[in-house]
Every structure is written in C-alpha cells, then in structure tokens.
Amino acid sequence: MKLKVFLEEGATKPNRAHNSDAGLDLYSREDKTIYAFDSAVFDTGVHIELPPDCVGFLKSKSGLNVKHGITSEGVIDERFTGSIVVKLYNNSDQCVNICKGQKISQLVILPILKPEYEEVDSVDNLYGGKTERADKGFGSSGKF
C-alpha cells in the first residue's frame, strides 16, 4: 500500500523515525511561540491521498506532551487532500517555542468501518438483553 504525498514549498516529508513506529512525524514550517495555556496553528504544507476506507488521526508527540504539555488532536477524512494543519495546545504555564523543522505531531492512518445504521427503540437487545455495563459511564467502575 502506498500513501501519495504532495509537499508544498518548505514542507518536510512525513516519516517514521523507526520502521516499527505507528505514526508518521509531521514537521513545522515556521518558528512560532505557543503561549502558556494557549494554542497555535501550524500549516505543514503536506497533502496526502489516504487509501480507500482509511482515516488519518493527528496524535500528540509524546516528547512534546510529557516535557512541555503540548498536545494535538485531529481527524483527516478519506477524501480530504488539502494541506494538513495542526493545532497545538499548550497546557502548561510556560511559553513553548517551536522551531522550523521540529516534529510537532504524528499522523496515524487506520482502516475505518462505515456501517449503515438502523434506528431502533432500544439497544438493549444487541447482546441478547441488558449488558453488565448498560448505560453506566464515567466513574462507573469506582476507579479514577
């Protein structure tokens, strides 16, 4: 399977630091400061053509997250071919400087299911009756 990639001027080709990495690293094309408890947008200049029935997830780089409180999140739909734009969130009380050429996020590509849906009166019957969990949500296990 091949991922088609188009790079605008100044963009860096997404790559994996190690062959076994799940995500492709995305890079900044500019120097920018992300102020404390603020966010900043980075246009990577990278355009991709995802394989059929796949989605791209933008995920935080663990080093930026653990060391500096910088996170990112996003979804790239199958037919989107525009430039990948990454929004970085600074969850710390310190300004963080991002340099041109620095890894800022990673792109993880996964297959997706696109089931048709059927409207029903209740979903209790999906598993032959009520499930153990049913509608119990946040905190229902008693652990934080």
PyMOL CGO cylinders between C-alpha atoms (Angstrom):
from pymol import cmd
from pymol.cgo import CYLINDER

trace = [
    CYLINDER, 0.00, 0.00, 0.00, 1.32, 3.44, -0.94, 0.3, 1, 1, 1, 1, 1, 1,
    CYLINDER, 1.32, 3.44, -0.94, 0.48, 6.81, 0.58, 0.3, 1, 1, 1, 1, 1, 1,
    CYLINDER, 0.48, 6.81, 0.58, 0.52, 9.55, -2.06, 0.3, 1, 1, 1, 1, 1, 1,
    CYLINDER, 0.52, 9.55, -2.06, 2.12, 12.73, -0.70, 0.3, 1, 1, 1, 1, 1, 1,
    CYLINDER, 2.12, 12.73, -0.70, 2.41, 16.21, -2.20, 0.3, 1, 1, 1, 1, 1, 1,
    CYLINDER, 2.41, 16.21, -2.20, 4.69, 18.74, -0.49, 0.3, 1, 1, 1, 1, 1, 1,
    CYLINDER, 4.69, 18.74, -0.49, 4.32, 22.50, -0.76, 0.3, 1, 1, 1, 1, 1, 1,
    CYLINDER, 4.32, 22.50, -0.76, 7.48, 24.60, -0.79, 0.3, 1, 1, 1, 1, 1, 1,
    CYLINDER, 7.48, 24.60, -0.79, 9.22, 24.41, 2.58, 0.3, 1, 1, 1, 1, 1, 1,
    CYLINDER, 9.22, 24.41, 2.58, 7.29, 21.33, 3.73, 0.3, 1, 1, 1, 1, 1, 1,
    CYLINDER, 7.29, 21.33, 3.73, 9.07, 18.30, 5.14, 0.3, 1, 1, 1, 1, 1, 1,
    CYLINDER, 9.07, 18.30, 5.14, 8.14, 14.81, 4.02, 0.3, 1, 1, 1, 1, 1, 1,
    CYLINDER, 8.14, 14.81, 4.02, 6.34, 12.89, 6.79, 0.3, 1, 1, 1, 1, 1, 1,
    CYLINDER, 6.34, 12.89, 6.79, 8.43, 9.98, 8.01, 0.3, 1, 1, 1, 1, 1, 1,
    CYLINDER, 8.43, 9.98, 8.01, 8.84, 7.39, 10.73, 0.3, 1, 1, 1, 1, 1, 1,
    CYLINDER, 8.84, 7.39, 10.73, 11.87, 7.66, 13.00, 0.3, 1, 1, 1, 1, 1, 1,
    CYLINDER, 11.87, 7.66, 13.00, 11.78, 3.84, 13.27, 0.3, 1, 1, 1, 1, 1, 1,
    CYLINDER, 11.78, 3.84, 13.27, 10.28, 1.32, 10.87, 0.3, 1, 1, 1, 1, 1, 1,
    CYLINDER, 10.28, 1.32, 10.87, 8.07, -0.02, 13.67, 0.3, 1, 1, 1, 1, 1, 1,
    CYLINDER, 8.07, -0.02, 13.67, 6.55, 3.40, 14.51, 0.3, 1, 1, 1, 1, 1, 1,
    CYLINDER, 6.55, 3.40, 14.51, 2.79, 3.60, 14.07, 0.3, 1, 1, 1, 1, 1, 1,
    CYLINDER, 2.79, 3.60, 14.07, 2.76, 7.30, 13.23, 0.3, 1, 1, 1, 1, 1, 1,
    CYLINDER, 2.76, 7.30, 13.23, 4.37, 9.45, 10.57, 0.3, 1, 1, 1, 1, 1, 1,
    CYLINDER, 4.37, 9.45, 10.57, 6.03, 12.53, 12.02, 0.3, 1, 1, 1, 1, 1, 1,
    CYLINDER, 6.03, 12.53, 12.02, 4.79, 15.92, 10.82, 0.3, 1, 1, 1, 1, 1, 1,
    CYLINDER, 4.79, 15.92, 10.82, 7.04, 18.98, 10.95, 0.3, 1, 1, 1, 1, 1, 1,
    CYLINDER, 7.04, 18.98, 10.95, 6.66, 22.72, 11.45, 0.3, 1, 1, 1, 1, 1, 1,
    CYLINDER, 6.66, 22.72, 11.45, 7.43, 25.02, 8.50, 0.3, 1, 1, 1, 1, 1, 1,
    CYLINDER, 7.43, 25.02, 8.50, 7.92, 28.04, 10.76, 0.3, 1, 1, 1, 1, 1, 1,
    CYLINDER, 7.92, 28.04, 10.76, 9.21, 29.32, 14.06, 0.3, 1, 1, 1, 1, 1, 1,
    CYLINDER, 9.21, 29.32, 14.06, 6.36, 30.14, 16.43, 0.3, 1, 1, 1, 1, 1, 1,
    CYLINDER, 6.36, 30.14, 16.43, 5.78, 30.62, 20.16, 0.3, 1, 1, 1, 1, 1, 1,
    CYLINDER, 5.78, 30.62, 20.16, 2.83, 28.94, 21.85, 0.3, 1, 1, 1, 1, 1, 1,
    CYLINDER, 2.83, 28.94, 21.85, 1.98, 30.99, 24.89, 0.3, 1, 1, 1, 1, 1, 1,
    CYLINDER, 1.98, 30.99, 24.89, 1.05, 29.47, 28.25, 0.3, 1, 1, 1, 1, 1, 1,
    CYLINDER, 1.05, 29.47, 28.25, -2.45, 27.94, 28.25, 0.3, 1, 1, 1, 1, 1, 1,
    CYLINDER, -2.45, 27.94, 28.25, -2.92, 28.99, 24.63, 0.3, 1, 1, 1, 1, 1, 1,
    CYLINDER, -2.92, 28.99, 24.63, -2.79, 27.34, 21.23, 0.3, 1, 1, 1, 1, 1, 1,
    CYLINDER, -2.79, 27.34, 21.23, -1.24, 27.90, 17.82, 0.3, 1, 1, 1, 1, 1, 1,
    CYLINDER, -1.24, 27.90, 17.82, -1.96, 26.64, 14.32, 0.3, 1, 1, 1, 1, 1, 1,
    CYLINDER, -1.96, 26.64, 14.32, 0.74, 25.19, 12.03, 0.3, 1, 1, 1, 1, 1, 1,
    CYLINDER, 0.74, 25.19, 12.03, 0.19, 24.59, 8.32, 0.3, 1, 1, 1, 1, 1, 1,
    CYLINDER, 0.19, 24.59, 8.32, 2.54, 21.69, 7.50, 0.3, 1, 1, 1, 1, 1, 1,
    CYLINDER, 2.54, 21.69, 7.50, 2.25, 22.08, 3.71, 0.3, 1, 1, 1, 1, 1, 1,
    CYLINDER, 2.25, 22.08, 3.71, 1.77, 18.31, 3.48, 0.3, 1, 1, 1, 1, 1, 1,
    CYLINDER, 1.77, 18.31, 3.48, -1.06, 16.97, 1.31, 0.3, 1, 1, 1, 1, 1, 1,
    CYLINDER, -1.06, 16.97, 1.31, -1.92, 13.27, 1.31, 0.3, 1, 1, 1, 1, 1, 1,
    CYLINDER, -1.92, 13.27, 1.31, -4.25, 10.92, -0.51, 0.3, 1, 1, 1, 1, 1, 1,
    CYLINDER, -4.25, 10.92, -0.51, -5.42, 8.34, 2.03, 0.3, 1, 1, 1, 1, 1, 1,
    CYLINDER, -5.42, 8.34, 2.03, -6.09, 4.80, 0.85, 0.3, 1, 1, 1, 1, 1, 1,
    CYLINDER, -6.09, 4.80, 0.85, -9.79, 3.90, 0.46, 0.3, 1, 1, 1, 1, 1, 1,
    CYLINDER, -9.79, 3.90, 0.46, -11.66, 3.26, 3.73, 0.3, 1, 1, 1, 1, 1, 1,
    CYLINDER, -11.66, 3.26, 3.73, -8.92, 4.79, 5.86, 0.3, 1, 1, 1, 1, 1, 1,
    CYLINDER, -8.92, 4.79, 5.86, -8.77, 7.78, 8.20, 0.3, 1, 1, 1, 1, 1, 1,
    CYLINDER, -8.77, 7.78, 8.20, -5.84, 9.83, 9.43, 0.3, 1, 1, 1, 1, 1, 1,
    CYLINDER, -5.84, 9.83, 9.43, -5.59, 10.74, 13.10, 0.3, 1, 1, 1, 1, 1, 1,
    CYLINDER, -5.59, 10.74, 13.10, -3.34, 13.54, 14.30, 0.3, 1, 1, 1, 1, 1, 1,
    CYLINDER, -3.34, 13.54, 14.30, -1.86, 12.49, 17.64, 0.3, 1, 1, 1, 1, 1, 1,
    CYLINDER, -1.86, 12.49, 17.64, 0.39, 14.27, 20.11, 0.3, 1, 1, 1, 1, 1, 1,
    CYLINDER, 0.39, 14.27, 20.11, 4.13, 13.67, 20.07, 0.3, 1, 1, 1, 1, 1, 1,
    CYLINDER, 4.13, 13.67, 20.07, 4.87, 12.09, 23.45, 0.3, 1, 1, 1, 1, 1, 1,
    CYLINDER, 4.87, 12.09, 23.45, 8.06, 14.12, 23.99, 0.3, 1, 1, 1, 1, 1, 1,
    CYLINDER, 8.06, 14.12, 23.99, 6.27, 17.45, 23.44, 0.3, 1, 1, 1, 1, 1, 1,
    CYLINDER, 6.27, 17.45, 23.44, 3.42, 16.28, 25.63, 0.3, 1, 1, 1, 1, 1, 1,
    CYLINDER, 3.42, 16.28, 25.63, 5.45, 14.90, 28.55, 0.3, 1, 1, 1, 1, 1, 1,
    CYLINDER, 5.45, 14.90, 28.55, 8.20, 17.53, 28.57, 0.3, 1, 1, 1, 1, 1, 1,
    CYLINDER, 8.20, 17.53, 28.57, 6.22, 20.65, 27.62, 0.3, 1, 1, 1, 1, 1, 1,
    CYLINDER, 6.22, 20.65, 27.62, 2.47, 19.96, 27.95, 0.3, 1, 1, 1, 1, 1, 1,
    CYLINDER, 2.47, 19.96, 27.95, 1.92, 20.34, 24.19, 0.3, 1, 1, 1, 1, 1, 1,
    CYLINDER, 1.92, 20.34, 24.19, -0.91, 18.25, 22.73, 0.3, 1, 1, 1, 1, 1, 1,
    CYLINDER, -0.91, 18.25, 22.73, -2.55, 17.91, 19.33, 0.3, 1, 1, 1, 1, 1, 1,
    CYLINDER, -2.55, 17.91, 19.33, -5.59, 16.10, 18.04, 0.3, 1, 1, 1, 1, 1, 1,
    CYLINDER, -5.59, 16.10, 18.04, -7.36, 15.91, 14.71, 0.3, 1, 1, 1, 1, 1, 1,
    CYLINDER, -7.36, 15.91, 14.71, -9.08, 13.79, 12.08, 0.3, 1, 1, 1, 1, 1, 1,
    CYLINDER, -9.08, 13.79, 12.08, -8.28, 13.69, 8.38, 0.3, 1, 1, 1, 1, 1, 1,
    CYLINDER, -8.28, 13.69, 8.38, -11.13, 12.26, 6.38, 0.3, 1, 1, 1, 1, 1, 1,
    CYLINDER, -11.13, 12.26, 6.38, -10.53, 9.89, 3.49, 0.3, 1, 1, 1, 1, 1, 1,
    CYLINDER, -10.53, 9.89, 3.49, -11.16, 12.33, 0.64, 0.3, 1, 1, 1, 1, 1, 1,
    CYLINDER, -11.16, 12.33, 0.64, -9.51, 15.42, 2.17, 0.3, 1, 1, 1, 1, 1, 1,
    CYLINDER, -9.51, 15.42, 2.17, -6.45, 16.42, 0.14, 0.3, 1, 1, 1, 1, 1, 1,
    CYLINDER, -6.45, 16.42, 0.14, -5.77, 19.91, 1.46, 0.3, 1, 1, 1, 1, 1, 1,
    CYLINDER, -5.77, 19.91, 1.46, -2.72, 20.82, 3.47, 0.3, 1, 1, 1, 1, 1, 1,
    CYLINDER, -2.72, 20.82, 3.47, -2.59, 19.15, 6.88, 0.3, 1, 1, 1, 1, 1, 1,
    CYLINDER, -2.59, 19.15, 6.88, -2.97, 21.83, 9.53, 0.3, 1, 1, 1, 1, 1, 1,
    CYLINDER, -2.97, 21.83, 9.53, -2.02, 21.00, 13.12, 0.3, 1, 1, 1, 1, 1, 1,
    CYLINDER, -2.02, 21.00, 13.12, -3.35, 22.89, 16.12, 0.3, 1, 1, 1, 1, 1, 1,
    CYLINDER, -3.35, 22.89, 16.12, -1.02, 22.60, 19.10, 0.3, 1, 1, 1, 1, 1, 1,
    CYLINDER, -1.02, 22.60, 19.10, -2.38, 23.24, 22.60, 0.3, 1, 1, 1, 1, 1, 1,
    CYLINDER, -2.38, 23.24, 22.60, -0.06, 24.42, 25.34, 0.3, 1, 1, 1, 1, 1, 1,
    CYLINDER, -0.06, 24.42, 25.34, -1.44, 23.01, 28.59, 0.3, 1, 1, 1, 1, 1, 1,
    CYLINDER, -1.44, 23.01, 28.59, 1.45, 24.38, 30.66, 0.3, 1, 1, 1, 1, 1, 1,
    CYLINDER, 1.45, 24.38, 30.66, 2.14, 27.67, 32.39, 0.3, 1, 1, 1, 1, 1, 1,
    CYLINDER, 2.14, 27.67, 32.39, 5.29, 28.24, 30.29, 0.3, 1, 1, 1, 1, 1, 1,
    CYLINDER, 5.29, 28.24, 30.29, 5.69, 29.58, 26.76, 0.3, 1, 1, 1, 1, 1, 1,
    CYLINDER, 5.69, 29.58, 26.76, 6.99, 26.96, 24.33, 0.3, 1, 1, 1, 1, 1, 1,
    CYLINDER, 6.99, 26.96, 24.33, 9.00, 27.84, 21.22, 0.3, 1, 1, 1, 1, 1, 1,
    CYLINDER, 9.00, 27.84, 21.22, 8.51, 25.63, 18.18, 0.3, 1, 1, 1, 1, 1, 1,
    CYLINDER, 8.51, 25.63, 18.18, 11.25, 25.79, 15.57, 0.3, 1, 1, 1, 1, 1, 1,
    CYLINDER, 11.25, 25.79, 15.57, 11.06, 25.33, 11.83, 0.3, 1, 1, 1, 1, 1, 1,
    CYLINDER, 11.06, 25.33, 11.83, 11.80, 21.67, 11.07, 0.3, 1, 1, 1, 1, 1, 1,
    CYLINDER, 11.80, 21.67, 11.07, 10.70, 20.46, 14.52, 0.3, 1, 1, 1, 1, 1, 1,
    CYLINDER, 10.70, 20.46, 14.52, 8.39, 17.45, 14.86, 0.3, 1, 1, 1, 1, 1, 1,
    CYLINDER, 8.39, 17.45, 14.86, 5.01, 18.75, 16.03, 0.3, 1, 1, 1, 1, 1, 1,
    CYLINDER, 5.01, 18.75, 16.03, 2.51, 15.91, 15.66, 0.3, 1, 1, 1, 1, 1, 1,
    CYLINDER, 2.51, 15.91, 15.66, 2.15, 12.47, 14.18, 0.3, 1, 1, 1, 1, 1, 1,
    CYLINDER, 2.15, 12.47, 14.18, -0.21, 11.08, 11.60, 0.3, 1, 1, 1, 1, 1, 1,
    CYLINDER, -0.21, 11.08, 11.60, -1.62, 7.64, 12.34, 0.3, 1, 1, 1, 1, 1, 1,
    CYLINDER, -1.62, 7.64, 12.34, -3.53, 6.00, 9.48, 0.3, 1, 1, 1, 1, 1, 1,
    CYLINDER, -3.53, 6.00, 9.48, -6.17, 3.39, 10.33, 0.3, 1, 1, 1, 1, 1, 1,
    CYLINDER, -6.17, 3.39, 10.33, -8.86, 1.47, 8.46, 0.3, 1, 1, 1, 1, 1, 1,
    CYLINDER, -8.86, 1.47, 8.46, -12.42, 2.54, 9.21, 0.3, 1, 1, 1, 1, 1, 1,
    CYLINDER, -12.42, 2.54, 9.21, -15.80, 0.84, 9.13, 0.3, 1, 1, 1, 1, 1, 1,
    CYLINDER, -15.80, 0.84, 9.13, -18.75, 2.64, 7.56, 0.3, 1, 1, 1, 1, 1, 1,
    CYLINDER, -18.75, 2.64, 7.56, -21.79, 0.65, 8.67, 0.3, 1, 1, 1, 1, 1, 1,
    CYLINDER, -21.79, 0.65, 8.67, -25.28, 1.64, 7.66, 0.3, 1, 1, 1, 1, 1, 1,
    CYLINDER, -25.28, 1.64, 7.66, -27.43, 2.40, 10.64, 0.3, 1, 1, 1, 1, 1, 1,
    CYLINDER, -27.43, 2.40, 10.64, -30.87, 1.22, 11.62, 0.3, 1, 1, 1, 1, 1, 1,
    CYLINDER, -30.87, 1.22, 11.62, -32.95, 3.23, 14.04, 0.3, 1, 1, 1, 1, 1, 1,
    CYLINDER, -32.95, 3.23, 14.04, -34.38, 1.07, 16.84, 0.3, 1, 1, 1, 1, 1, 1,
    CYLINDER, -34.38, 1.07, 16.84, -36.43, 1.64, 20.01, 0.3, 1, 1, 1, 1, 1, 1,
    CYLINDER, -36.43, 1.64, 20.01, -33.65, 0.38, 22.28, 0.3, 1, 1, 1, 1, 1, 1,
    CYLINDER, -33.65, 0.38, 22.28, -30.11, -1.00, 22.05, 0.3, 1, 1, 1, 1, 1, 1,
    CYLINDER, -30.11, -1.00, 22.05, -30.56, -3.39, 24.99, 0.3, 1, 1, 1, 1, 1, 1,
    CYLINDER, -30.56, -3.39, 24.99, -31.17, -6.30, 22.60, 0.3, 1, 1, 1, 1, 1, 1,
    CYLINDER, -31.17, -6.30, 22.60, -27.88, -6.05, 20.72, 0.3, 1, 1, 1, 1, 1, 1,
    CYLINDER, -27.88, -6.05, 20.72, -26.30, -8.55, 23.12, 0.3, 1, 1, 1, 1, 1, 1,
    CYLINDER, -26.30, -8.55, 23.12, -29.38, -10.65, 23.84, 0.3, 1, 1, 1, 1, 1, 1,
    CYLINDER, -29.38, -10.65, 23.84, -30.61, -8.43, 26.68, 0.3, 1, 1, 1, 1, 1, 1,
    CYLINDER, -30.61, -8.43, 26.68, -29.13, -5.88, 29.07, 0.3, 1, 1, 1, 1, 1, 1,
    CYLINDER, -29.13, -5.88, 29.07, -25.34, -5.88, 29.29, 0.3, 1, 1, 1, 1, 1, 1,
    CYLINDER, -25.34, -5.88, 29.29, -23.37, -5.79, 32.51, 0.3, 1, 1, 1, 1, 1, 1,
    CYLINDER, -23.37, -5.79, 32.51, -22.32, -2.23, 31.78, 0.3, 1, 1, 1, 1, 1, 1,
    CYLINDER, -22.32, -2.23, 31.78, -25.53, -0.99, 30.09, 0.3, 1, 1, 1, 1, 1, 1,
    CYLINDER, -25.53, -0.99, 30.09, -25.58, 2.82, 30.39, 0.3, 1, 1, 1, 1, 1, 1,
    CYLINDER, -25.58, 2.82, 30.39, -23.01, 3.07, 33.18, 0.3, 1, 1, 1, 1, 1, 1,
    CYLINDER, -23.01, 3.07, 33.18, -20.39, 5.56, 32.09, 0.3, 1, 1, 1, 1, 1, 1,
    CYLINDER, -20.39, 5.56, 32.09, -17.80, 7.81, 33.68, 0.3, 1, 1, 1, 1, 1, 1,
    CYLINDER, -17.80, 7.81, 33.68, -16.71, 6.58, 37.09, 0.3, 1, 1, 1, 1, 1, 1,
    CYLINDER, -16.71, 6.58, 37.09, -18.95, 3.51, 36.99, 0.3, 1, 1, 1, 1, 1, 1,
    CYLINDER, -18.95, 3.51, 36.99, -16.08, 1.16, 37.87, 0.3, 1, 1, 1, 1, 1, 1,
    CYLINDER, -16.08, 1.16, 37.87, -15.36, 3.11, 41.06, 0.3, 1, 1, 1, 1, 1, 1,
    CYLINDER, -15.36, 3.11, 41.06, -11.82, 3.93, 39.94, 0.3, 1, 1, 1, 1, 1, 1,
    CYLINDER, -11.82, 3.93, 39.94, -10.43, 7.25, 38.85, 0.3, 1, 1, 1, 1, 1, 1,
]
cmd.load_cgo(trace, "trace")
